[in-house]
Amino acid sequence: MAGRASAPAAKGFALPQVPKILVYIVGFIPAVWLFYAGIMDQLGADPMRYLEQALGLWALRFLIATLAITPLRQLLGINLLRYRRAIGLLAFYYAALHLITYLVLDQGLDMAAIVADIIKRPYITIGMATFVILVPLAVTSNNAAIRRMGGQAWAKLHKLVYAAAVGAVLHYILVVKSWPPEPLVYATIVAVLLGYRLVRSLVKKPSPRRRPA
């Protein structure tokens, strides 16, 4: 969920460096507020559902922010690469909080009901699969894992973040069901970010050499 291990120093406009711990502190502010609002009974008529969906939405937002870092550097020269690992881990942490809220507050750790939900409800199946994808990315988002795996293998593994982003946005669309504009906006953003990478990889792909006559 971070950048390539062996990438050269990025060119572009480097913003004033902010301690990474500050990224985590600011990143967790929405979660702290949501749980505080839940305790104070300020989350509306269905607080559990609101909390669950809001945490999942923040996970998607941080995933999108992770995907946006490379285009921002390549197109606008804004260099945020040093924060990509932290932002990616925030996406995982919010996804974990989203899942815990579902397992504990929604289902009361009733494993039979949880398994039935996973089998019968496609949005839960996709959500669970997406979380499973995020787990190895989070576990290997450290320098020790990069050294153990090697930069090339590590970079290939972390391309799974693209599948996670697609799964997260599909999960969101299926959860809301009524097709309001907000999930479609997120789906469009994910499609644009992934489409940009696809087009760039095709443009940079070397053409096969012609054999001499």
C-alpha positions as a Markdown table, in Angstrom:
| # | Residue | x | y | z |
|---|---|---|---|---|
| 1 | Met | 0.0 | 0.0 | 0.0 |
| 2 | Ala | 3.0 | 2.2 | -0.3 |
| 3 | Gly | 5.2 | 3.1 | -3.3 |
| 4 | Arg | 7.8 | 1.1 | -5.1 |
| 5 | Ala | 10.7 | 0.1 | -2.9 |
| 6 | Ser | 13.4 | 1.0 | -5.4 |
| 7 | Ala | 11.8 | 4.1 | -7.0 |
| 8 | Pro | 14.2 | 6.9 | -7.7 |
| 9 | Ala | 13.7 | 10.3 | -6.0 |
| 10 | Ala | 10.5 | 11.8 | -7.3 |
| 11 | Lys | 10.7 | 15.1 | -9.2 |
| 12 | Gly | 8.1 | 17.8 | -8.8 |
| 13 | Phe | 7.0 | 20.3 | -6.2 |
| 14 | Ala | 7.7 | 18.9 | -2.7 |
| 15 | Leu | 5.3 | 20.2 | -0.1 |
| 16 | Pro | 6.7 | 21.2 | 3.3 |
| 17 | Gln | 7.3 | 18.0 | 5.2 |
| 18 | Val | 4.8 | 17.0 | 7.8 |
| 19 | Pro | 5.7 | 14.3 | 10.4 |
| 20 | Lys | 4.0 | 11.1 | 9.4 |
| 21 | Ile | 2.5 | 10.7 | 12.9 |
| 22 | Leu | 0.6 | 13.9 | 12.3 |
| 23 | Val | -1.0 | 12.2 | 9.2 |
| 24 | Tyr | -2.2 | 9.4 | 11.4 |
| 25 | Ile | -3.5 | 11.8 | 14.0 |
| 26 | Val | -5.4 | 13.9 | 11.5 |
| 27 | Gly | -6.6 | 10.7 | 9.7 |
| 28 | Phe | -8.2 | 9.3 | 12.8 |
| 29 | Ile | -10.1 | 12.4 | 13.7 |
| 30 | Pro | -13.2 | 11.3 | 11.7 |
| 31 | Ala | -13.3 | 7.9 | 13.5 |
| 32 | Val | -12.9 | 9.6 | 16.9 |
| 33 | Trp | -15.7 | 12.0 | 16.1 |
| 34 | Leu | -18.0 | 9.2 | 14.8 |
| 35 | Phe | -17.6 | 7.1 | 17.9 |
| 36 | Tyr | -18.0 | 10.1 | 20.1 |
| 37 | Ala | -21.2 | 11.1 | 18.2 |
| 38 | Gly | -22.4 | 7.6 | 18.6 |
| 39 | Ile | -21.9 | 7.6 | 22.4 |
| 40 | Met | -23.7 | 11.0 | 22.6 |
| 41 | Asp | -26.6 | 9.6 | 20.4 |
| 42 | Gln | -26.0 | 12.1 | 17.6 |
| 43 | Leu | -25.9 | 9.7 | 14.6 |
| 44 | Gly | -29.6 | 9.8 | 13.8 |
| 45 | Ala | -32.4 | 7.2 | 13.9 |
| 46 | Asp | -30.1 | 4.2 | 13.0 |
| 47 | Pro | -26.8 | 5.1 | 14.6 |
| 48 | Met | -25.2 | 1.6 | 14.1 |
| 49 | Arg | -25.9 | 1.7 | 10.4 |
| 50 | Tyr | -24.7 | 5.3 | 10.1 |
| 51 | Leu | -21.5 | 4.5 | 12.0 |
| 52 | Glu | -20.9 | 1.3 | 9.9 |
| 53 | Gln | -21.4 | 3.0 | 6.6 |
| 54 | Ala | -19.4 | 6.2 | 7.5 |
| 55 | Leu | -16.4 | 4.1 | 8.5 |
| 56 | Gly | -16.5 | 2.2 | 5.3 |
| 57 | Leu | -16.8 | 5.4 | 3.3 |
| 58 | Trp | -13.7 | 6.8 | 5.0 |
| 59 | Ala | -11.9 | 3.6 | 4.1 |
| 60 | Leu | -12.8 | 4.2 | 0.4 |
| 61 | Arg | -11.7 | 7.8 | 0.6 |
| 62 | Phe | -8.3 | 6.9 | 1.9 |
| 63 | Leu | -8.0 | 4.2 | -0.8 |
| 64 | Ile | -8.8 | 6.8 | -3.4 |
| 65 | Ala | -6.2 | 9.2 | -1.8 |
| 66 | Thr | -3.6 | 6.5 | -2.1 |
| 67 | Leu | -4.3 | 5.9 | -5.8 |
| 68 | Ala | -4.3 | 9.7 | -6.4 |
| 69 | Ile | -0.7 | 10.2 | -5.2 |
| 70 | Thr | 1.0 | 9.0 | -8.3 |
| 71 | Pro | -1.1 | 11.0 | -10.8 |
| 72 | Leu | -0.7 | 14.1 | -8.6 |
| 73 | Arg | 3.1 | 13.7 | -8.9 |
| 74 | Gln | 3.2 | 12.8 | -12.5 |
| 75 | Leu | 0.7 | 15.4 | -13.8 |
| 76 | Leu | 0.9 | 18.3 | -11.3 |
| 77 | Gly | 4.3 | 17.8 | -9.8 |
| 78 | Ile | 2.9 | 17.5 | -6.3 |
| 79 | Asn | 5.0 | 15.1 | -4.4 |
| 80 | Leu | 3.2 | 13.2 | -1.6 |
| 81 | Leu | 5.0 | 9.9 | -2.0 |
| 82 | Arg | 6.4 | 9.9 | 1.6 |
| 83 | Tyr | 2.8 | 9.8 | 2.9 |
| 84 | Arg | 1.4 | 7.1 | 0.7 |
| 85 | Arg | 2.2 | 4.2 | 3.1 |
| 86 | Ala | 0.5 | 6.1 | 6.0 |
| 87 | Ile | -2.6 | 6.9 | 3.9 |
| 88 | Gly | -2.8 | 3.3 | 2.7 |
| 89 | Leu | -2.7 | 2.0 | 6.3 |
| 90 | Leu | -5.4 | 4.5 | 7.3 |
| 91 | Ala | -7.6 | 2.9 | 4.6 |
| 92 | Phe | -7.0 | -0.5 | 6.1 |
| 93 | Tyr | -7.6 | 0.7 | 9.7 |
| 94 | Tyr | -10.9 | 2.3 | 8.7 |
| 95 | Ala | -11.9 | -0.9 | 6.8 |
| 96 | Ala | -11.1 | -2.9 | 9.9 |
| 97 | Leu | -13.2 | -0.6 | 12.0 |
| 98 | His | -16.0 | -0.9 | 9.5 |
| 99 | Leu | -15.8 | -4.7 | 9.6 |
| 100 | Ile | -15.6 | -4.8 | 13.5 |
| 101 | Thr | -18.7 | -2.5 | 13.7 |
| 102 | Tyr | -20.6 | -5.0 | 11.4 |
| 103 | Leu | -19.4 | -8.1 | 13.3 |
| 104 | Val | -19.9 | -6.8 | 16.8 |
| 105 | Leu | -22.6 | -4.1 | 16.8 |
| 106 | Asp | -24.6 | -5.3 | 13.8 |
| 107 | Gln | -24.4 | -9.1 | 14.1 |
| 108 | Gly | -23.3 | -9.5 | 17.8 |
| 109 | Leu | -20.6 | -11.9 | 16.7 |
| 110 | Asp | -23.3 | -14.4 | 15.6 |
| 111 | Met | -21.1 | -16.5 | 13.3 |
| 112 | Ala | -24.0 | -18.4 | 11.8 |
| 113 | Ala | -25.7 | -15.1 | 10.8 |
| 114 | Ile | -22.4 | -13.7 | 9.5 |
| 115 | Val | -21.7 | -16.7 | 7.3 |
| 116 | Ala | -25.3 | -16.6 | 6.0 |
| 117 | Asp | -24.9 | -12.9 | 5.2 |
| 118 | Ile | -21.6 | -13.5 | 3.3 |
| 119 | Ile | -23.2 | -16.3 | 1.3 |
| 120 | Lys | -26.6 | -14.6 | 0.5 |
| 121 | Arg | -25.7 | -10.9 | 0.2 |
| 122 | Pro | -23.3 | -10.0 | -2.7 |
| 123 | Tyr | -22.3 | -6.7 | -1.2 |
| 124 | Ile | -21.1 | -8.4 | 2.0 |
| 125 | Thr | -19.3 | -11.1 | -0.1 |
| 126 | Ile | -17.5 | -8.4 | -2.0 |
| 127 | Gly | -16.8 | -6.4 | 1.1 |
| 128 | Met | -15.3 | -9.4 | 2.9 |
| 129 | Ala | -13.2 | -10.2 | -0.2 |
| 130 | Thr | -12.0 | -6.7 | -0.4 |
| 131 | Phe | -10.9 | -6.7 | 3.3 |
| 132 | Val | -9.0 | -10.0 | 2.7 |
| 133 | Ile | -7.1 | -8.3 | -0.1 |
| 134 | Leu | -6.2 | -5.4 | 2.1 |
| 135 | Val | -4.8 | -7.6 | 4.9 |
| 136 | Pro | -1.5 | -8.7 | 3.2 |
| 137 | Leu | -1.0 | -5.2 | 1.9 |
| 138 | Ala | -1.2 | -3.8 | 5.4 |
| 139 | Val | 1.0 | -6.5 | 6.9 |
| 140 | Thr | 3.7 | -5.9 | 4.3 |
| 141 | Ser | 3.6 | -2.1 | 4.5 |
| 142 | Asn | 6.9 | -1.9 | 6.2 |
| 143 | Asn | 10.6 | -1.8 | 5.3 |
| 144 | Ala | 11.3 | -5.2 | 6.8 |
| 145 | Ala | 8.7 | -6.8 | 4.5 |
| 146 | Ile | 10.3 | -5.1 | 1.5 |
| 147 | Arg | 13.7 | -6.5 | 2.4 |
| 148 | Arg | 12.3 | -10.0 | 2.9 |
| 149 | Met | 10.3 | -10.1 | -0.3 |
| 150 | Gly | 12.5 | -8.1 | -2.6 |
| 151 | Gly | 11.3 | -4.9 | -4.2 |
| 152 | Gln | 9.9 | -6.5 | -7.4 |
| 153 | Ala | 7.8 | -9.1 | -5.6 |
| 154 | Trp | 6.6 | -6.5 | -3.1 |
| 155 | Ala | 5.6 | -4.1 | -5.8 |
| 156 | Lys | 3.6 | -6.8 | -7.6 |
| 157 | Leu | 1.8 | -7.7 | -4.4 |
| 158 | His | 0.8 | -4.1 | -3.7 |
| 159 | Lys | -0.8 | -3.8 | -7.1 |
| 160 | Leu | -3.6 | -5.6 | -5.5 |
| 161 | Val | -4.6 | -2.2 | -4.1 |
| 162 | Tyr | -6.3 | -1.7 | -7.6 |
| 163 | Ala | -8.5 | -4.7 | -7.0 |
| 164 | Ala | -9.3 | -3.5 | -3.5 |
| 165 | Ala | -10.4 | -0.1 | -4.8 |
| 166 | Val | -12.7 | -1.7 | -7.3 |
| 167 | Gly | -14.1 | -4.0 | -4.6 |
| 168 | Ala | -14.6 | -1.2 | -2.2 |
| 169 | Val | -16.5 | 1.0 | -4.7 |
| 170 | Leu | -18.7 | -2.0 | -5.8 |
| 171 | His | -19.4 | -2.7 | -2.1 |
| 172 | Tyr | -20.5 | 0.9 | -1.6 |
| 173 | Ile | -22.7 | 0.9 | -4.6 |
| 174 | Leu | -24.5 | -2.3 | -3.7 |
| 175 | Val | -24.9 | -1.2 | -0.1 |
| 176 | Val | -26.9 | 2.0 | -0.9 |
| 177 | Lys | -29.0 | 0.1 | -3.5 |
| 178 | Ser | -31.0 | 3.2 | -4.7 |
| 179 | Trp | -28.3 | 4.6 | -7.0 |
| 180 | Pro | -27.9 | 8.1 | -5.5 |
| 181 | Pro | -25.2 | 10.3 | -7.1 |
| 182 | Glu | -22.5 | 10.0 | -4.3 |
| 183 | Pro | -21.4 | 6.3 | -4.9 |
| 184 | Leu | -21.4 | 6.9 | -8.6 |
| 185 | Val | -19.0 | 9.9 | -8.1 |
| 186 | Tyr | -16.7 | 7.7 | -6.1 |
| 187 | Ala | -16.9 | 5.0 | -8.8 |
| 188 | Thr | -16.1 | 7.5 | -11.5 |
| 189 | Ile | -13.0 | 8.7 | -9.5 |
| 190 | Val | -11.7 | 5.2 | -9.1 |
| 191 | Ala | -12.3 | 4.4 | -12.8 |
| 192 | Val | -10.4 | 7.6 | -13.8 |
| 193 | Leu | -7.5 | 6.8 | -11.5 |
| 194 | Leu | -7.2 | 3.2 | -12.7 |
| 195 | Gly | -7.8 | 4.2 | -16.3 |
| 196 | Tyr | -5.0 | 6.7 | -16.1 |
| 197 | Arg | -2.6 | 4.0 | -15.0 |
| 198 | Leu | -3.8 | 1.6 | -17.8 |
| 199 | Val | -3.3 | 4.3 | -20.5 |
| 200 | Arg | 0.1 | 5.3 | -19.1 |
| 201 | Ser | 1.3 | 1.7 | -19.0 |
| 202 | Leu | 0.1 | 1.2 | -22.6 |
| 203 | Val | 1.8 | 4.3 | -23.8 |
| 204 | Lys | 5.1 | 3.5 | -22.1 |
| 205 | Lys | 5.0 | -0.1 | -23.3 |
| 206 | Pro | 7.9 | -0.6 | -25.8 |
| 207 | Ser | 7.0 | -1.7 | -29.3 |
| 208 | Pro | 8.4 | -5.0 | -30.4 |
| 209 | Arg | 11.6 | -4.8 | -32.4 |
| 210 | Arg | 11.4 | -5.6 | -36.1 |
| 211 | Arg | 13.5 | -8.4 | -37.3 |
| 212 | Pro | 16.1 | -7.4 | -40.0 |
| 213 | Ala | 15.1 | -8.2 | -43.6 |
